[in-house]
């Protein structure tokens, strides 16, 4: 993850796998695997709409908003990202459509918002997420750096497999220089 620029460790040489991921941090990582790029336009987000967003995350937030990955009315840069939020953002970044939700394997399905459930199930069916060992999804729990890294690894492995089978040289991860911010 570090070698391809998706994550960075901390200056003290640690990764802090159990540290919760803030919404801005999650979006920075997720936009790097987005299947599309936004159309360039003169319009778009005004600087005051991103006033609470750290400068190192603003371009990723702009991209995510333009692509419809995040809804800025429900986005809070410095708040911990939940497992459900990240799953929906990842599904949207990959252009996955919500799927049928009649056969949900998670014991805590009642806690998952109906508008999120189809996206979460799309990731489940794609083998990108599987829930916890006790059969739950824990949609409202904060997602950790290790969990987000695991999701990204599964996506990259899936793309590598698809590319190998299609003999494609398309790079699915837009490599960007890591932000100047410590962490991620």
C-alpha positions as CSV (number, residue, x, y, z in Angstrom):
1,X,0.0,0.0,0.0
2,X,2.8,2.4,0.8
3,X,4.8,1.5,-2.3
4,X,2.0,2.4,-4.7
5,X,1.1,5.6,-2.7
6,X,-2.3,4.6,-1.2
7,X,-1.1,4.8,2.4
8,X,1.7,6.4,4.2
9,X,3.0,5.5,7.6
10,X,3.8,8.0,10.4
11,X,7.0,9.8,10.9
12,X,7.8,7.5,13.8
13,X,7.8,4.5,11.4
14,X,4.5,3.1,12.5
15,X,1.3,2.3,10.6
16,X,-1.2,2.4,13.5
17,X,-3.5,-0.2,12.1
18,X,-6.2,0.2,14.7
19,X,-6.4,4.0,14.4
20,X,-9.8,5.1,13.1
21,X,-9.8,6.8,9.7
22,X,-11.3,10.3,9.4
23,X,-13.8,10.9,6.5
24,X,-11.3,13.1,4.7
25,X,-8.6,10.5,5.0
26,X,-10.9,7.8,3.6
27,X,-11.9,9.9,0.7
28,X,-8.3,10.7,-0.2
29,X,-7.5,6.9,-0.4
30,X,-10.8,6.0,-2.2
31,X,-10.5,8.6,-4.9
32,X,-7.2,7.0,-5.9
33,X,-9.1,3.9,-7.1
34,X,-12.0,5.7,-8.6
35,X,-13.0,4.2,-12.0
36,X,-13.7,7.6,-13.5
37,X,-12.4,11.1,-13.5
38,X,-14.6,14.1,-13.2
39,X,-15.3,16.3,-16.1
40,X,-13.4,19.5,-15.9
41,X,-15.6,22.5,-15.6
42,X,-15.4,26.1,-14.6
43,X,-18.2,25.5,-12.0
44,X,-17.9,23.1,-9.2
45,X,-17.2,23.6,-5.6
46,X,-16.5,26.9,-4.1
47,X,-13.6,27.2,-1.7
48,X,-15.9,28.2,1.2
49,X,-17.7,24.8,0.7
50,X,-14.5,23.1,1.7
51,X,-13.5,25.5,4.5
52,X,-13.6,22.7,7.1
53,X,-11.6,20.4,4.9
54,X,-7.8,20.3,5.4
55,X,-5.9,21.6,2.4
56,X,-4.2,18.3,1.7
57,X,-7.6,16.6,1.2
58,X,-9.5,19.3,-0.8
59,X,-8.7,18.1,-4.3
60,X,-9.8,14.5,-3.4
61,X,-13.0,15.8,-1.8
62,X,-13.7,17.9,-5.0
63,X,-13.1,14.9,-7.1
64,X,-15.3,12.7,-4.9
65,X,-18.1,15.2,-4.9
66,X,-18.0,15.7,-8.7
67,X,-18.1,11.9,-9.2
68,X,-21.0,11.5,-6.8
69,X,-19.0,9.4,-4.4
70,X,-19.7,11.7,-1.4
71,X,-22.6,14.0,-0.6
72,X,-21.0,17.2,0.8
73,X,-24.2,17.8,2.8
74,X,-23.4,14.6,4.8
75,X,-19.6,14.9,4.7
76,X,-17.7,16.0,7.8
77,X,-14.0,16.0,7.1
78,X,-12.7,15.6,10.7
79,X,-15.3,13.0,11.8
80,X,-14.5,9.3,11.9
81,X,-15.6,7.4,8.9
82,X,-18.0,4.5,9.5
83,X,-17.7,1.1,7.9
84,X,-21.0,1.7,6.1
85,X,-19.9,5.1,4.7
86,X,-16.6,3.8,3.4
87,X,-18.3,0.7,1.8
88,X,-20.8,3.0,0.0
89,X,-18.0,5.4,-1.1
90,X,-15.9,2.5,-2.4
91,X,-18.8,0.9,-4.3
92,X,-19.5,4.3,-5.9
93,X,-15.9,4.9,-6.7
94,X,-15.8,1.5,-8.5
95,X,-19.1,2.3,-10.3
96,X,-20.8,-0.7,-8.7
97,X,-24.6,-0.5,-8.8
98,X,-26.6,-1.5,-5.7
99,X,-27.7,-5.1,-5.8
100,X,-30.6,-7.2,-4.5
101,X,-30.9,-7.1,-0.7
102,X,-33.3,-9.9,0.0
103,X,-30.5,-12.3,1.2
104,X,-28.2,-10.4,3.5
105,X,-25.8,-12.5,5.5
106,X,-25.1,-9.9,8.2
107,X,-26.8,-10.6,11.6
108,X,-27.0,-6.8,12.2
109,X,-28.7,-6.0,8.9
110,X,-31.3,-4.0,10.7
111,X,-28.7,-1.4,11.5
112,X,-27.7,-0.9,7.9
113,X,-29.5,2.0,6.1
114,X,-31.7,0.7,3.3
115,X,-30.1,3.2,0.9
116,X,-26.6,1.8,1.8
117,X,-27.5,-1.9,1.9
118,X,-27.5,-2.4,-1.9
119,X,-24.0,-0.9,-2.2
120,X,-22.7,-2.9,0.7
121,X,-24.1,-6.1,-0.8
122,X,-22.5,-5.2,-4.1
123,X,-19.1,-5.1,-2.4
124,X,-19.9,-8.4,-0.5
125,X,-20.9,-10.1,-3.8
126,X,-17.6,-8.9,-5.4
127,X,-15.7,-10.4,-2.5
128,X,-14.3,-7.1,-1.3
129,X,-15.9,-7.2,2.1
130,X,-17.2,-10.0,4.2
131,X,-18.1,-8.7,7.6
132,X,-16.8,-9.8,11.0
133,X,-16.1,-13.3,12.2
134,X,-19.3,-13.2,14.4
135,X,-21.4,-12.6,11.2
136,X,-22.0,-8.9,11.6
137,X,-21.1,-5.9,9.5
138,X,-21.0,-3.2,12.3
139,X,-22.1,-0.4,9.9
140,X,-21.8,2.4,12.5
141,X,-18.4,1.4,13.8
142,X,-15.4,3.5,12.9
143,X,-13.3,1.9,10.1
144,X,-9.7,1.4,11.0
145,X,-6.6,1.9,8.8
146,X,-6.1,-1.8,8.7
147,X,-9.7,-2.4,7.5
148,X,-9.4,0.2,4.8
149,X,-6.0,-1.2,3.7
150,X,-7.6,-4.7,3.5
151,X,-10.4,-3.3,1.3
152,X,-7.9,-1.6,-1.0
153,X,-5.8,-4.7,-1.2
154,X,-8.8,-6.8,-2.3
155,X,-9.7,-4.3,-4.9
156,X,-6.1,-4.1,-6.3
157,X,-5.8,-7.9,-6.3
158,X,-9.2,-8.1,-8.1
159,X,-8.0,-5.6,-10.7
160,X,-4.7,-7.3,-11.1
161,X,-6.5,-10.6,-11.8
162,X,-8.9,-9.0,-14.3
163,X,-6.0,-7.3,-16.1
164,X,-4.0,-10.5,-16.2
165,X,-7.0,-12.3,-17.7
166,X,-7.7,-9.5,-20.2
167,X,-4.0,-8.8,-21.0
168,X,-4.7,-5.2,-20.3
169,X,-2.1,-2.7,-19.3
170,X,-4.6,-0.2,-18.0
171,X,-3.5,1.0,-14.6
172,X,-6.5,0.9,-12.3
173,X,-4.9,3.0,-9.5
174,X,-4.2,6.5,-10.4
175,X,-0.8,6.9,-8.8
176,X,-0.5,10.3,-7.2
177,X,2.2,11.6,-5.0
178,X,1.2,11.1,-1.4
179,X,0.0,14.2,0.4
180,X,2.3,16.2,2.6
181,X,0.2,15.3,5.6
182,X,1.6,12.9,8.1
183,X,-0.2,9.6,8.2
184,X,-2.7,7.9,6.0
